[in-house]
Amino acid sequence: MQQPEEGRSAIGFLTTVASASHGVFGGYLLVDEVGRPLEFHCTAPVRVSRAQEILYGPTLHGELHGRRIGGSLVAAAGVKPRLVLVESQQMMQLQDETDLPVAVVDPVEPLRERFGSLLPEIDLLEPFERIREAIAEAQRHG
């Protein structure tokens, strides 16, 4: 997938998917203003050890999902989006890893009020489902 053409903007959608048998996968989908994919990245599964659970305590999910998984996916992307949207508050730790604006999609209406000029007129929840399906497909064939 290629860099957006001049005058077009990209929006990033970042989420994680937990698999009991594999661990946690991260997925990052960048789309243009009409929702067409520009770039997609996913991580190998990340497993958390019992020692990490103990040592990180309540900060584990933010560290794992937002910083470790999210930070690596955003850094790997060739396309720089105007905004990165995440599904959960724990993913907001990504803000410590990037200078890009990061926002939680839920709820959508206040998000559109705050970032309306940066957001395309697409369903902001639907790209997360594409990420989950792509990760599931990769698990079946990987």
Secondary structure as GFF3:
##gff-version 3
##sequence-region A 1 142
A	DSSP	beta_strand	11	19	.	.	.	ID=ss1
A	DSSP	beta_strand	23	31	.	.	.	ID=ss2
A	DSSP	beta_strand	37	42	.	.	.	ID=ss3
A	DSSP	alpha_helix	50	56	.	.	.	ID=ss4
A	DSSP	three_ten_helix	57	59	.	.	.	ID=ss5
A	DSSP	alpha_helix	60	61	.	.	.	ID=ss6
A	DSSP	pi_helix	62	70	.	.	.	ID=ss7
A	DSSP	alpha_helix	71	76	.	.	.	ID=ss8
A	DSSP	beta_strand	83	86	.	.	.	ID=ss9
A	DSSP	three_ten_helix	89	96	.	.	.	ID=ss10
A	DSSP	beta_strand	102	104	.	.	.	ID=ss11
A	DSSP	alpha_helix	108	115	.	.	.	ID=ss12
A	DSSP	alpha_helix	126	141	.	.	.	ID=ss13
###
